[in-house]
Structure formats: C-alpha cells, structure tokens
Amino acid sequence: MIRLTDLTKRYGKFTAVAGISLEVPRGELFGLLGPNGAGKTTTMRMIAGILQPTSGSVVVGGVDMLARPLEAKARIGFIPDRPFVYDKLTGGEFLRFAAALYGQDGAPVERRIDELLEIFDLTEWKHELTEAYSHGMRQKLIICGALVHRPDLIIVDEPMVGLDPRSARLLKDLFRQFVDRGGTVLMSTHTLEIAEIMCDRIAIVNKGRVAANGTMADLRRQTASGDLSLEDLFLKLTGGHREHQLDTVLGG
C-alpha cells in the first residue's frame, strides 16, 4: 500500500529525513516511532502529500504521489496531531466540506456523516458551530473527516491525544476492523504501550533514518535484545537512557 524509496527532506543544510526506504502492505497497522525531531511527522506529511520531498519517491496504492498527486491523495485519510477545524462551520458542514474535497456529496455522504457522528457520540452536536466543541470533540470530528470519503489508507499522528478512554478504545477497535477489512493504517505515537499492543509491524526512526523495522520479534532479533519491551528497545536504539545524568541532577 505504501512504498517509500530513498525518501529525503532537507531544510537548507538541515536534513530532517535522510533516505528512508519502507514498504507497508495492504491490511497492516504499521507504527512509525521515534524521539522528538527524528523525522516521523515530516515523513508522514510527505506520504500524505502535504510536503514535497527533496528527493526520493512516495507510492500509495500503486500511484506515485509526485506524478499523480490528486489520485494518490484520494486514497488517504489524514489525522494530524492538532485538530484544526473551521470554527464558523457546524460539525455537519465540516464533514460535508471534507467529503466535497474528494468529489463526494448527496445522500450517500449524508448517511456516512450520520453514521460517523453517531459512532463518536457527536450526533447532537451536528448542527452546532465547531467553535463550541471541546478539544476532544474536535479530535473526534477530525477523525470523522478522515474517514468520510472511505479511504484505503489512514495516516494518523498521535491518535489518542485529547480522547477520553471510551473514545480511545473505540478508535483502537475501529483501526483494527479497518485493517482486518483490507485497509492500512500508518500510525505515529509516543505512547509505546499502545504501539506494542496495536501495531503489526513497527519502524523506529532516529535522526531521519530507520534504525530498525519489523515485528516485535524482528526488532528484538535485529538488536539482540532478548525479550525486552518496546520501550526498552526504543531507548536502546535511540540513545534514550540518561540514568547517570539523572543521578547528577537529583544529587545522587
């Protein structure tokens, strides 16, 4: 479903993404993990067609993002980490707008909107301006907007931010059902426990490069890590252990 080849993004002399090559097949929930500044969000935005790479290629569902961007983007639902909505639109109007971007309207879209709003307990807010929505409600509306056109691929950055426990569980179940029915989810999160439970495969990115890639068993084998948890693997691969510095700071 996704094929990245030598994907690179530079800002002047700074290289945010340094030649990433990855393949994510259809029907997989794939985790893209890494510390702050590792290049995860930049990579995801290039896959979604929001940013243009400096070099390399992104192919989504067999469609080259650079050569045929509209066709590639039509296959994608993007859920950013910050839920931006238009305050002077109602929830229903926002979702109609999102569907219209993909050339969809009419009765089928209205049914889809009502289904999504019901799933996320937003039905009674359908005709209310989104300026009255809480952060969590905005996040749920953004998720609805990413699903309204029935994409083949969902790209989601920090999916659980702002969601209450019920909505977070609902989203986990929704992603799993989506994948089981042949869809693909590319997910980035700092909550490693969620990634370890949910993801079929994981790539850990550090300093713009893939440090390890595969199932949990693959990651442990690649790093000779025995039965370490994902958190310990992550810290081992990204240099996250700072115990001696903590001792100094805390006076140990």
C-alpha positions in Angstrom: 0.0 0.0 0.0 2.9 2.4 0.8 6.3 2.2 -0.8 9.0 4.8 0.1 12.2 4.8 -1.8 15.2 6.9 -0.6 12.8 9.5 0.8 14.7 12.6 1.8 13.7 16.1 3.1 16.1 18.9 3.6 15.6 22.4 5.0 18.7 24.3 3.9 21.6 22.5 5.4 19.5 20.5 7.8 18.3 17.0 6.8 15.1 16.1 8.5 14.6 12.8 6.7 17.7 11.0 5.3 16.9 8.5 2.6 14.1 6.4 4.2 13.0 3.3 2.3 10.0 1.4 3.6 7.2 -0.8 2.4 3.8 -1.2 4.2 1.5 -3.8 2.7 -2.3 -3.6 2.5 -4.1 -4.9 5.6 -1.5 -3.8 8.1 -1.4 -1.5 11.1 2.1 -0.1 10.9 3.8 2.0 13.6 6.3 4.8 12.8 8.1 5.6 16.1 10.9 7.9 17.1 12.0 10.6 19.5 11.1 14.3 19.0 12.8 15.6 15.9 13.5 12.2 14.4 11.6 12.9 11.2 8.4 11.0 11.8 5.9 13.8 11.2 7.9 15.1 8.2 7.8 11.6 6.7 4.1 11.2 7.3 3.3 14.6 5.8 5.3 13.6 2.7 3.4 10.3 2.4 0.1 12.3 2.7 1.3 14.7 0.0 1.3 17.8 2.4 5.1 18.2 2.0 7.1 17.6 -1.2 10.3 15.5 -0.7 13.7 16.9 -1.7 14.4 13.6 -3.3 13.1 10.1 -3.4 9.6 8.8 -4.0 6.3 8.0 -2.3 3.9 5.5 -3.9 0.4 4.9 -2.4 -1.7 2.1 -3.7 0.5 1.9 -6.8 0.1 5.6 -7.5 3.2 7.9 -7.5 2.4 10.9 -5.2 4.6 13.3 -7.2 3.3 12.2 -10.7 -0.4 11.8 -9.8 -0.9 13.7 -6.5 -4.7 14.0 -6.6 -5.2 10.3 -7.4 -2.8 9.3 -4.6 -4.3 11.7 -2.0 -7.9 10.4 -2.8 -6.8 7.1 -1.2 -5.7 8.7 2.0 -7.4 9.9 5.2 -5.0 12.1 7.3 -5.5 12.6 11.0 -3.0 15.3 12.3 -1.8 15.6 15.9 -3.5 19.0 16.2 -7.2 19.1 15.4 -7.8 22.1 13.2 -11.4 22.8 12.2 -13.2 25.8 10.8 -14.9 27.5 13.8 -17.7 29.0 11.8 -18.9 25.7 10.3 -21.1 23.2 12.1 -19.9 19.7 12.6 -22.1 18.5 9.7 -20.9 21.3 7.4 -17.3 20.5 8.2 -17.8 16.9 7.2 -19.7 17.8 4.0 -16.8 20.1 3.2 -14.3 17.3 3.8 -16.3 14.9 1.6 -16.6 17.5 -1.2 -12.8 17.8 -1.4 -12.9 14.2 -2.7 -15.8 14.9 -5.1 -18.4 13.2 -2.9 -21.8 14.6 -1.9 -25.5 13.8 -1.8 -27.5 11.2 0.1 -24.7 8.6 0.5 -22.4 11.2 2.1 -25.2 12.4 4.5 -25.7 8.8 5.6 -22.0 8.4 6.1 -21.8 11.6 8.1 -24.7 10.5 10.4 -23.0 7.1 10.9 -19.7 8.6 11.9 -21.2 11.2 14.2 -23.2 8.5 16.0 -20.2 6.3 16.4 -18.3 9.1 18.1 -21.2 10.5 20.2 -21.4 13.7 18.2 -24.9 13.4 16.7 -26.4 16.1 19.0 -23.6 18.4 18.0 -24.1 18.0 14.2 -25.7 21.4 13.8 -23.6 23.3 16.4 -20.6 25.5 15.4 -17.3 23.8 16.0 -16.1 26.8 18.0 -18.3 25.4 20.8 -16.5 21.9 20.6 -14.0 20.8 23.3 -10.5 19.7 22.2 -11.6 16.0 22.4 -14.7 16.7 20.3 -12.6 18.4 17.7 -10.3 15.5 17.6 -13.2 13.1 17.1 -14.6 15.4 14.3 -11.2 15.3 12.6 -11.2 11.5 12.7 -14.7 11.5 11.2 -13.4 13.9 8.4 -10.5 11.5 7.6 -13.0 8.6 7.3 -15.9 10.3 5.5 -14.6 9.5 1.9 -13.8 5.8 2.7 -10.0 5.9 2.2 -7.8 2.9 1.7 -5.1 4.3 3.9 -5.3 6.2 7.2 -2.3 8.2 8.3 -2.6 9.2 12.0 -0.2 11.3 14.2 -0.8 10.7 17.9 -4.3 9.3 17.6 -5.3 9.2 21.3 -4.4 12.8 22.2 -7.4 14.5 23.7 -9.7 11.4 23.6 -11.4 10.1 26.7 -10.9 6.4 27.5 -14.1 5.3 25.8 -13.3 7.1 22.6 -9.7 5.9 22.6 -10.9 2.3 22.9 -13.4 2.9 20.1 -10.7 4.2 17.9 -8.4 1.2 18.6 -11.3 -1.1 17.6 -12.1 0.9 14.5 -8.5 0.8 13.3 -8.3 -3.0 13.8 -11.6 -3.6 12.0 -10.4 -1.2 9.2 -7.2 -3.2 8.8 -9.0 -6.6 9.0 -11.2 -5.5 6.1 -8.1 -4.7 4.0 -7.4 -1.1 4.9 -4.0 0.1 6.0 -3.1 2.3 9.0 0.2 4.2 9.4 0.4 5.4 13.0 2.8 7.5 14.9 2.6 7.7 18.7 4.8 8.4 21.7 2.7 6.0 23.8 4.8 2.9 23.3 2.4 0.6 25.1 -0.3 1.4 22.6 2.1 0.8 19.7 3.3 -2.5 21.1 -0.3 -3.7 21.6 -1.8 -2.4 18.3 0.8 -2.5 15.6 1.5 -5.5 13.4 5.0 -4.1 12.5 7.0 -1.1 13.7 9.7 1.1 12.3 11.8 3.1 14.7 13.3 6.2 13.2 16.2 8.2 14.7 17.9 11.2 13.2 16.0 10.9 9.9 16.9 7.2 9.3 15.2 3.9 10.0 17.1 2.3 13.0 15.0 -0.9 13.0 11.9 -2.3 11.2 9.7 -5.3 11.6 7.6 -7.2 14.1 8.5 -7.1 17.8 10.3 -10.4 17.3 12.2 -8.9 14.3 13.2 -5.9 16.4 14.5 -8.0 19.2 16.4 -10.1 16.8 17.9 -7.1 15.0 19.1 -5.6 18.2 20.0 -8.9 20.1 17.6 -7.7 22.8 16.1 -11.0 24.2 12.6 -10.3 25.5 12.9 -6.5 26.0 9.8 -4.4 25.9 9.2 -2.0 23.1 10.1 0.9 25.5 13.5 -0.7 26.3 14.1 -1.4 22.6 13.2 2.2 21.7 15.6 3.6 24.3 18.4 1.2 23.2 18.0 2.3 19.6 17.6 6.0 20.1 20.1 6.5 23.0 17.3 7.4 25.4 18.9 6.2 28.7 20.2 9.1 30.8 20.4 7.5 34.3 23.8 9.0 35.1 22.6 12.4 34.2 19.5 12.0 36.4 21.8 11.0 39.3 23.7 14.2 38.8 20.6 16.4 38.6 19.0 14.7 41.6 22.1 14.8 43.6 22.8 11.1 43.5 
